[in-house]
Structure formats: C-alpha cells, structure tokens
C-alpha cells in the first residue's frame, strides 16, 4: 500500500469562535504546506466538507487527526457501561447524545445524565471522579515522556476530551460517506485512504526538538530537516497550530517511509484505538 498524500489536522473542540484548526499536507518528497483556509478560518464543518470532496475525487491519503478516536474500554465497556460494545456504536451514541449540534459540536454529551459522572468539567477534581486512560495514552509516556490527558478531563490547556467528542462525529460522518474508500485505523482493516489518530508532540520529539512547541519558522525548518524533509519557504507568521500540523504531516510521511505500518492488533486496541507512530503492542499481522 502507498499513499498519495500525508495530511495532518490540528483540531479544536471549542464551542464557537475558535481559530485552533490547521490543515497541512505532504505530497511526494516536497516540503509540507498549509492547505488554504476556505474563508477567514477553518471550522470543523469546513474540514469535513474539504475531506469529503478530496475523498470523492479519489484521494488516497493517510489523514491524521490530533484527537482521541475512542475511549477507555473497561469491564463494563465504554462510558461506564453505556451499552456501546464497539467504537462505531460508541460514535452512534455520541451522535445521538449531541442532539445534532451545529458544526459537529458535542457540548451536550458530557452534560448528558447517562455520562456526566465520567467527566471532570469544572473546579477541583470531584471526589467520585475516576481517572480512566487508554493503553495508547499510557504507551505515550514511554514514547515521548509526556502524559496525555484522559478524554474525561475537560479542564485545563492540555485537555483533549472536547476535541475528541467533536472529532468522533466528523470521523463517523466521513466513514459513512465513503464506505469502501476510507478506513479508520486500527478499528478496521485498511484499504484506500486511512484516518489515524496523531499526537504532534511525538513528531516534535522525533525531530529532536523536545516537548515544547515550535515557535518560529526557523525552529520548524530545523525540525523538518531532522525528519528528512525540505524546508518551508514562507514569510507568513505561523501559529502553534500551524506548526503542529506541518511537523505532523512530515512526521507521518517519515514514519511511513521508515516502515511504520497500519497493522491488525489485539482486541483491546481495536476497541480503544491507537496513536500513529507509537510502538504497537501485540501486533498480529501486517494489514499494509
């Protein structure tokens, strides 16, 4: 299997007025570049519409989203026994609980009485709140030295829960629209384009930059050079979201070139998901 493009999307779960989405792309051996925003800024709906058009046109790409594709799966299943027994049923449940919020919003989900006890949404940690992490987040500790947040902690600058809920709605939309053209890894065998979960910190560390954000074009180009990529030629100021998307697109391409493949994995990972580039546990056979 080969891909025409490597696309990385720095995501946002904010309710409104956000500017935290960036989309970057690598093609061939060229430098990564930012995909032009359709309007003043990217929205979740605009990203979904753009990918919909690209996939409809026959795009064969590895597409990375900076969000968690699933949730911890425990003895009682997802969301402390909500009834969903696989990730696609979980996405259906989130879609239903979101109440069809505009722009793939999902603010209603953590407020839903069925799930509220799982979430830490304000103030100090609730006495009844339980820390739940996926295997993927635990593996990131060894891979990057960082401690990714659980999807159930919805406070603080590092929280990923809101982005993940909105992202799951977009993933569901794209999968339904493009059955047979796109696969979501590691939940299904990959053919055509593939949607994968990414963690930009992993690529910054791989590029020997460390854990801090890339703040300047100079820092970005040094990191790109470490990943074997051509430099980015631009005089335009770049945000942290831009640089995260750009280094992730280059990092995904580099890892693919070095042999990181989309493998079939054990049952727990197939329920909880995995982060592209993090060493896989219990891979049983190559699917690509």
Residue pairs with C-beta under 8 A, 6 or more apart in sequence:
1 190
1 191
1 262
1 288
2 60
3 60
3 61
3 62
3 193
3 194
3 256
4 27
4 59
4 60
4 61
5 25
5 26
5 27
5 59
5 60
5 61
5 62
6 25
6 26
6 27
6 32
6 61
6 62
6 64
6 249
6 250
6 252
6 253
6 256
7 23
7 24
7 25
7 26
7 35
7 61
7 62
7 63
7 64
7 249
8 23
8 24
8 25
8 32
8 63
8 64
8 66
8 198
8 200
8 244
8 245
8 246
8 248
8 249
8 251
8 252
9 21
9 22
9 23
9 24
9 47
9 63
9 64
9 65
9 66
9 245
10 20
10 21
10 22
10 23
10 66
10 200
10 241
10 242
10 244
10 245
10 248
11 20
11 21
11 44
11 65
11 66
11 67
11 163
11 166
11 167
12 18
12 19
12 20
12 21
12 44
12 163
12 166
13 67
13 106
13 160
13 161
13 162
13 163
13 164
13 165
13 166
13 167
14 20
14 162
15 105
15 107
16 103
18 41
19 41
19 239
19 241
20 241
21 41
21 42
21 43
21 44
21 47
21 241
22 34
22 42
22 239
22 241
22 242
22 244
22 245
22 246
23 34
23 35
23 42
23 47
23 50
23 245
24 32
24 33
24 34
24 35
24 242
24 245
24 246
24 248
24 249
25 32
25 33
25 35
25 249
26 32
26 229
26 249
26 250
26 252
26 253
29 230
30 230
31 224
31 229
31 230
31 231
31 232
31 233
31 250
32 224
32 229
32 232
32 246
32 247
32 249
32 250
33 232
33 246
34 242
34 245
34 246
35 50
37 46
38 46
38 50
39 46
43 103
44 103
44 104
44 105
44 166
44 170
45 102
45 103
45 104
47 170
48 104
48 170
48 173
48 174
51 63
51 174
52 174
52 177
52 178
54 61
55 174
55 177
55 178
55 181
55 182
55 193
56 178
59 193
60 192
60 193
61 193
61 194
62 193
62 194
62 196
62 252
62 256
62 276
63 193
63 194
63 195
63 196
64 195
64 196
64 197
64 198
64 248
64 249
64 252
64 276
65 167
65 170
65 171
65 195
65 196
65 197
65 198
66 163
66 197
66 198
66 199
66 200
66 244
66 248
67 160
67 163
67 164
67 166
67 167
67 168
67 197
68 134
68 136
68 137
68 151
68 160
68 161
68 164
68 167
68 197
68 273
69 87
69 164
69 167
69 168
69 171
69 184
69 187
69 195
69 197
69 273
70 78
70 87
70 90
70 134
70 168
70 187
70 271
70 272
70 273
71 78
71 79
71 90
71 132
71 134
71 151
71 152
71 272
72 78
72 132
72 133
72 134
72 150
72 151
72 272
73 134
73 268
73 271
73 272
74 80
74 132
77 83
77 84
77 85
78 84
78 90
79 90
79 93
79 114
79 115
79 118
80 115
80 117
80 118
82 90
82 93
82 114
82 115
83 89
83 93
84 90
84 92
84 93
86 187
86 271
87 184
87 187
87 271
87 273
88 172
88 175
88 187
90 168
91 168
91 169
91 171
91 172
92 172
94 106
94 109
94 165
94 168
94 169
94 172
95 169
95 172
97 106
97 108
97 109
97 112
97 114
97 115
98 104
98 105
98 106
98 108
98 109
98 165
98 169
99 108
101 107
101 108
104 166
104 169
104 170
104 173
105 166
106 162
106 165
106 166
106 168
106 169
107 162
109 115
109 165
110 116
110 118
110 119
110 121
110 154
110 161
110 165
111 121
117 128
117 129
118 130
118 132
118 152
119 129
119 152
119 153
119 154
119 161
120 126
120 129
120 152
120 153
120 154
120 155
121 154
121 155
122 155
129 152
131 150
131 152
132 150
132 152
133 148
133 150
134 151
134 272
134 273
135 268
135 269
135 272
135 274
135 281
136 197
136 269
136 272
136 273
136 274
136 275
136 278
137 147
137 148
137 149
137 150
139 275
139 278
139 279
139 281
140 146
140 147
140 148
140 199
140 202
140 275
140 278
141 147
142 279
143 202
143 277
143 278
143 279
144 199
144 201
144 202
144 205
144 211
145 205
145 211
146 201
146 211
148 158
148 160
148 199
149 156
149 158
149 159
149 160
149 161
150 161
151 160
151 161
151 164
151 165
152 161
153 159
153 161
154 161
154 162
171 184
171 195
174 182
174 195
175 182
175 184
175 195
178 192
178 193
180 191
180 192
181 192
181 193
182 192
182 193
182 194
182 195
183 189
183 190
183 191
183 192
183 193
183 194
183 195
184 194
184 195
185 194
185 195
185 196
185 262
185 274
185 276
186 262
186 263
186 264
186 265
186 269
186 270
186 273
186 274
187 270
187 273
189 264
189 287
190 262
190 287
190 288
194 262
194 288
196 252
196 262
196 276
197 273
197 274
197 275
197 276
198 248
198 252
198 275
198 276
198 277
199 275
199 277
199 278
200 244
200 245
200 247
200 248
200 251
201 211
202 251
202 275
202 277
202 278
203 227
203 247
203 248
203 250
203 251
203 252
203 277
204 210
204 211
204 212
204 213
204 214
204 223
204 247
205 211
206 226
206 227
206 251
206 254
206 255
206 277
207 222
207 223
207 224
207 226
207 227
207 247
207 251
208 223
208 226
209 219
209 222
209 223
209 226
213 240
213 243
213 244
214 220
214 223
214 238
214 240
214 243
214 244
214 247
215 240
215 243
216 238
217 232
217 234
217 238
219 243
220 232
220 238
220 243
220 246
220 247
221 231
221 232
223 247
224 230
224 231
224 232
224 246
224 247
224 250
225 231
227 247
227 250
227 251
227 253
227 254
228 254
228 257
229 250
229 253
229 254
232 246
238 246
251 277
252 276
252 277
255 276
255 277
260 276
260 277
261 286
261 287
261 288
262 287
262 288
263 280
263 283
263 284
263 285
263 286
263 287
263 288
264 283
264 284
264 285
264 286
264 287
265 274
265 280
265 281
265 282
265 283
265 284
266 281
266 282
266 284
269 280
269 281
269 282
274 280
